[in-house]
Amino acid sequence: MTATRFLPRERLQTLFERIGDLGYRCMGPQVRDGAIVYDDLSDAAALPVGIGAHQAPGRYRLEHYAHARCFAWANGPQALKPLLFAPEETLWRVTRDAAGRLAFAAAAPPSQRRAVIGVRACDLAALALQDAHFAGDHADPGYVSRRRDLLLVGVDCGHPADTCFCASTGDGPAVSNGADLALTELDAGFLVRAGSAAGRALCDALPLRAPSDAELHLGAAEIEHARQSQRRSLPARNLRDALFANLDHPQWDDVAARCLACGNCVAVCPTCFCSTEREQPAIDGREAARVRLWDSCFSAEHSYVHGRLLRPDTRTRYRQWLTHKLGGWHDQYGRSGCVGCGRCIAWCPTGIDITREATAICTADQPEGEA
Amino acid sequence: MTTPPKAPLPPADGRRRPRLAVHKLSSCDGCQLALLNAGESLLALAERCDIVHFAEAGILDLDAEADIALVEGSVSTPEERERIQAIRSRSRWVVPMGACATAGGPQALRNLADAEVWIGSVYPEPQHIQALPTADAVAAHVDVELSLPGCPVSTQQVLDALATLLAGASPFAEQDKVCMECKRRGQVCVLVTRDAPCLGPVTVTGCGALCPGLGRACYGCYGPAENPEVPTLAQRFADLGLAPDAVARRFMFQQSGAEPFQQAAQDWRRRAPDGAPGNAGSAEQGHD
C-alpha cells in the first residue's frame, strides 16, 4: 500500500466516474428487498446512505440512521462469490446435425471488465481462497476470465454485525491486501490507499488531498473499535485434529436436531465452491447444454456414490460441512475455509452458529496449555 | 439422482414415433395448461411424438396405448380408481404430474377429515356424490416411473423430462430444496429478513423459487424435498410467533397428502387449543 490520501465525501462520485473512464462496469452495494446486495451501480447517491444492518442468528434487518455514511453496515447475503463463481453457468453445448453427427463446443468465457466498490476484508480473504480453488493448477476458464477483468475497491469495516468474527480468523476488519484501492470511511470522507498499479493510477486521477493527523487517527481508531466490538470468535488454532478426533461427538446430534439441511449456509459462504452439473436438452432433440450449478454438501446427490448415499442424514451432512470447512481445508489450501464473515449464522433459517458448534466440539478436546 | 434410475424408455421400434398421452383425474387442468402453454416447444414436441390423448389440446382417445402417459389429478372417485389401472396397463412410462397426481392435491385435505361428513354437510342430496374416502396420489394405486410435482408443474420441468425421455435417457429427478434455487438466483431470504413462514427449506424446487422471488413465503406446492426436516422448520415457525394451528395450516395447502407435511399438520393441530381462533397476526403469519 502506498501513502494514505483523503477523498472528501462530496467527491465520492468521481471514484465511480474515473473507474467508468477506464472501461469498467461498476458494481456496488445497494438496498434491495430488505438487504444490502451488490449489483450494477454508477451513482454514489444510490449507495446505502444512512443504512445499517442488524444481524443475529437467523435474523437480518436493515436500520436507518441520520448520518451520511454509506458503508456503515456489515455484509449482506452475498458479495463477490456470485460474480466470479457463477451460480449457474453453461459449460458446453452439443448439437446434432441432420445426419445425426454430434458436435461439442465449449461455452466462450465471458469478457467484461467489472469493478466492485465496497468489498470487505473478509470477502477479499475469501476471494484468495476461491482463487486457490478455481485459478490453480486446474483453472476454471470462466472464473479465470472474470477474475482477470476485476477491479476491487475495498472498504474497511467499521460496523461489524453481532454475527461477525473476522478478527478471530485474522481476516478483518481492515482491508490489508487483495484490493486495488482500499478506503476507510470517516464522516467527512475517505482515507484512500492504493494496493496495486491500477489503484495507484486511479489515485492519480482522483481529487485527493493529504489527510490530517486527526483523520488518520480517527480511521485507525474506528478499525480498532470494530475489532474490539466483535463478540463472537472461533478458537484461534488449527481445528483439524480436534474435529476429526470428535466425529462421534454428541454435539453433532444436537446440531442435527436444529439443522434444516437446506444449504443456505453453503450458498452464502464466500468460500464454499461445490458444484453439480446437469443436462438441459432442447425439446427438438437437436441440442443440449451442460450447465454447472452451485451445489451443497447438504444435498443428497453430493454424497451419492455407487448406488448409495455416503451421508444419508442431516447429522453427517452438517458434520461434512464443518469438518471440511474448518479441518480439511488446512490440508487442501493451507488454512481454514472460514473468514469470519458470519453469513452462515445470520442467513441460517434456524440461526445455527458455527462458532458455538465448533467451540462445543473442539474445546473439550484441547489439551491443557495448547495455544 | 440418488436411486438407481429406471431403465430409460427404449427407442420405439423404428417404424413408428413414440406416443404421448396426457390424462386427467381429479384436478383443475392447470398442469395440462402448463404443457399447452409451451408455445413453439409444443409444436417441436408434436414433431417428435404422436400426441394420442390430450383433452385440453382437443385430442381425445382415452383408451389409446402410449409410450409416455402424463397423468394429472388425484385418484378420488371409484371410476378413477379403475381408470388409473387401465392407464397403467396401456402405458410404458406413467408420469404423474402436479401436486394432485403426486400427493393428492388440495382435495387430499379430506384425508385429514371424515369425507362422508363433509359431503353430507355440503350437498343437499349426497347420495349422488361418488367419491372415495380419500384423494390419493397416483403412486398409491399403481407403479410410476417418474414424478413431476408442483402446483402447477412448470412448463420447463415437463419439457425437460419429455426431451430426456425422447432422447432415450433417464430423466433427472430434482431433489434440491427451494432454498438452493433461491440463493442461486440471488434472491433475498424472506424468512431471515421478514420472519415470513417460508417452506423453502423443506420443499423440493423445480419452480425456480418463484414465490420468494416475488417477496412471498414458499407454501410448499412442490411438496417435500429429499431429507426434509419438517419438524425443525415447524418449530421455527412457532418460535417466530405462529400459533400452533397457524403452523399446522402452513402444511395444509396442495401438499397435505405428502407424508411429512401431513404429519406436521396433524402434530401441530393437536397442540392447538380446541376452538382456538388462530393467530390474528398479518396475512403473512400463516396464510401467505
Interface residues (C-beta under 8 A of the other chain):
Chain A: R32 D33 G34 A35 V37 G58 R59 Y60 R61 P77 Q78 P82 P87 E88 A257 R258 C259 L260 A261 C262 G263 N264 A267 V268 R278 E279 Q280 P281 A282 I283 D284 G285 A288 L293 W294 D295 S296 S299 A300 E301 Y304 G307 L309 P312 D313 T314 R317 A346 W347 C348 P349 T350
Chain B: M1 T2 P4 A38 S41 A44 L45 E47 R48 L159 D160 L162 A163 T164 L166 A167 A169 F172 Q175 D176 K177 C179 M180 K183 R184 R185 G186 Q187 V188 C189 L191 V192 T193 R194 C198 G200 P201 V202 G215 E226 N227 E229 T232 L233 R236
